[in-house]
Amino acid sequence: MAALFALISLKFVGFYGLNWATFVCSFLSAILFAIDLFTGIEEVKGAPLTVCTMFGLGGLVISCVCGIFMFNEPMSWFQAAGLLLFLIGAYLLTAKDKNKTSKIDLRTYLMLLINLLVNGLVMILQKYFSVKVSNGNVSLFSFLTFLLNSLIMFVFVAFYGIKNRSREEKNEKKKEKTFFGLPKRLLLCGALLAFALFVINLLVTQMGKTVDSVILFPVSSALSLGLVALVGWAAFQEKLALKNWIGLLIGLLGIVIIGILTPETVSKLF
């Protein structure tokens, strides 16, 4: 579905920029998205969502540090401090009161670390395509990424379906009305998620052409974290403790520091 949305966007921007660099970047991105999905599902089986969220955000550090060396993006000490404040704020925002967690096993730790690395690599690859691939077509990059990802995931889904078919045949129950073998609610949620994923990939990659990594990725992550927290509080009556509100404010402060105290601004002020 995400590939379909990207294909529609190609109608408006035009079909150009098809070259080996675009294909390789798309292929690598497709593999990373598949690994991210697998490790993300596996890690939540053995670790709290708070821990999973923080490891996912750890990829920010990788992308911001690599931005210095790979793309010659300067980072002021104030921005580094702002990044640290953001991570502290994110931890407090996702922390739960009286949350006694069970011990995390070695396999879950491995999934967490792989997910952290993959998230960082996805950001680096988006930035690389933005600034290094000449005549890069972001819509084409998104289309190929999601098309190749769907082919990769189809192989895994087919294998999983064959493996579990006999078990399902033994346990026949009345099922919800389906289309193409999928529940309607699953298709609706999938369509909404696909559209969101397409828009995020398109906007982040497009902004990577002009916005430094240390600003782009923390700001986009802060917006999503803050939005989820506020929607959960307003729409689903999820209570936010004092530490959560403090975390939200600290995270926003960190983002303001990252966005304002750039190396150019610091050199003028000091």
WOMONOR-V289455 format. One record per residue. NEAR is the number of other ideal C-beta (glycine too) atoms within 8 Angstrom. D_FIRST is the distance of its C-alpha to the first C-alpha in Angstrom with 1 decimal. Layout:
BEGIN
near: <NEAR | NEAR>
d_first: <D_FIRST | D_FIRST>
END
This chain:
BEGIN
near: <8 | 12 | 11 | 8 | 11 | 16 | 9 | 8 | 13 | 13 | 6 | 6 | 8 | 6 | 6 | 7 | 9 | 8 | 8 | 5 | 10 | 16 | 10 | 8 | 13 | 12 | 10 | 9 | 14 | 16 | 10 | 12 | 12 | 12 | 10 | 12 | 9 | 9 | 13 | 11 | 8 | 11 | 14 | 9 | 7 | 10 | 11 | 8 | 7 | 11 | 11 | 14 | 11 | 12 | 12 | 11 | 11 | 12 | 15 | 16 | 10 | 15 | 14 | 14 | 8 | 12 | 15 | 11 | 5 | 9 | 10 | 5 | 9 | 8 | 11 | 11 | 6 | 9 | 15 | 9 | 10 | 16 | 15 | 9 | 13 | 17 | 14 | 12 | 16 | 16 | 11 | 13 | 13 | 13 | 12 | 8 | 6 | 4 | 8 | 4 | 8 | 4 | 4 | 10 | 7 | 5 | 8 | 13 | 9 | 8 | 12 | 15 | 9 | 10 | 15 | 13 | 10 | 13 | 15 | 15 | 11 | 13 | 15 | 13 | 12 | 13 | 15 | 12 | 15 | 14 | 8 | 7 | 13 | 5 | 7 | 11 | 14 | 12 | 11 | 14 | 16 | 15 | 13 | 13 | 14 | 17 | 10 | 11 | 14 | 9 | 9 | 11 | 10 | 8 | 8 | 10 | 8 | 8 | 8 | 8 | 8 | 7 | 6 | 8 | 8 | 6 | 7 | 8 | 7 | 6 | 6 | 5 | 4 | 2 | 6 | 6 | 6 | 9 | 7 | 5 | 4 | 9 | 9 | 10 | 7 | 8 | 11 | 8 | 8 | 10 | 9 | 8 | 8 | 13 | 11 | 8 | 10 | 14 | 8 | 9 | 13 | 13 | 8 | 13 | 13 | 9 | 10 | 14 | 7 | 4 | 7 | 10 | 14 | 13 | 12 | 13 | 13 | 16 | 11 | 10 | 12 | 14 | 8 | 8 | 13 | 12 | 8 | 8 | 12 | 8 | 9 | 9 | 11 | 6 | 6 | 7 | 5 | 6 | 5 | 8 | 9 | 5 | 9 | 13 | 9 | 9 | 16 | 13 | 9 | 13 | 18 | 11 | 11 | 19 | 13 | 9 | 13 | 15 | 8 | 7 | 10 | 12 | 9 | 6 | 10 | 12 | 7 | 6 | 5 | 4>
d_first: <0.0 | 3.8 | 5.3 | 4.9 | 6.4 | 8.7 | 9.7 | 10.7 | 12.7 | 14.4 | 15.9 | 17.7 | 18.8 | 19.6 | 19.0 | 21.5 | 22.2 | 21.0 | 23.5 | 24.2 | 24.0 | 20.4 | 19.4 | 21.3 | 20.0 | 16.4 | 17.4 | 19.3 | 16.6 | 14.2 | 17.2 | 18.0 | 14.6 | 15.1 | 18.7 | 18.0 | 16.0 | 18.7 | 21.6 | 20.3 | 20.2 | 23.5 | 25.4 | 25.0 | 26.7 | 29.9 | 29.9 | 29.7 | 26.7 | 29.2 | 29.9 | 26.2 | 25.5 | 28.6 | 27.8 | 24.3 | 26.1 | 28.6 | 26.2 | 27.2 | 30.7 | 29.6 | 27.6 | 30.5 | 33.2 | 31.6 | 31.2 | 35.0 | 35.6 | 32.7 | 32.3 | 35.7 | 34.5 | 37.6 | 37.5 | 40.4 | 42.0 | 41.1 | 37.4 | 37.7 | 39.4 | 36.7 | 34.1 | 36.3 | 36.7 | 32.9 | 32.6 | 35.5 | 34.1 | 30.8 | 32.8 | 34.9 | 32.0 | 30.3 | 33.7 | 34.8 | 38.4 | 40.2 | 37.3 | 39.0 | 36.6 | 37.3 | 37.9 | 34.9 | 35.3 | 35.1 | 31.8 | 30.1 | 31.7 | 30.4 | 26.8 | 27.4 | 28.9 | 26.1 | 23.5 | 25.8 | 26.1 | 22.5 | 21.6 | 24.5 | 23.4 | 19.9 | 21.7 | 24.3 | 21.9 | 20.2 | 23.7 | 24.9 | 22.4 | 23.3 | 27.1 | 27.8 | 25.6 | 27.4 | 25.6 | 22.3 | 19.3 | 17.0 | 14.1 | 14.7 | 15.1 | 11.7 | 10.1 | 12.3 | 12.0 | 8.3 | 9.0 | 12.2 | 11.1 | 9.0 | 12.2 | 14.4 | 12.9 | 13.1 | 16.7 | 17.4 | 15.9 | 17.9 | 20.9 | 20.7 | 20.3 | 23.4 | 25.3 | 24.9 | 25.1 | 28.9 | 28.9 | 26.6 | 28.8 | 31.8 | 30.4 | 29.2 | 28.6 | 27.5 | 23.8 | 21.7 | 20.4 | 17.2 | 14.6 | 13.9 | 15.9 | 13.9 | 15.6 | 14.5 | 14.9 | 12.6 | 9.8 | 10.8 | 11.2 | 7.9 | 6.3 | 9.2 | 9.1 | 5.8 | 7.5 | 10.7 | 9.9 | 9.0 | 12.1 | 14.2 | 13.8 | 14.4 | 17.4 | 19.0 | 19.0 | 20.3 | 23.0 | 24.0 | 25.8 | 28.4 | 28.2 | 29.9 | 28.1 | 30.6 | 29.6 | 25.9 | 24.7 | 27.2 | 26.7 | 22.9 | 23.4 | 26.3 | 24.4 | 21.7 | 24.6 | 26.8 | 24.2 | 23.3 | 27.1 | 28.0 | 25.3 | 26.4 | 30.0 | 29.7 | 27.2 | 27.7 | 31.3 | 30.8 | 34.1 | 34.4 | 37.6 | 39.8 | 38.6 | 35.0 | 36.1 | 38.2 | 35.2 | 33.2 | 36.1 | 36.8 | 33.2 | 33.3 | 36.7 | 35.4 | 32.6 | 35.3 | 37.5 | 34.8 | 34.0 | 37.6 | 39.8 | 38.5 | 41.0 | 42.0 | 42.7 | 44.6 | 46.7 | 47.8 | 48.6 | 50.4>
END
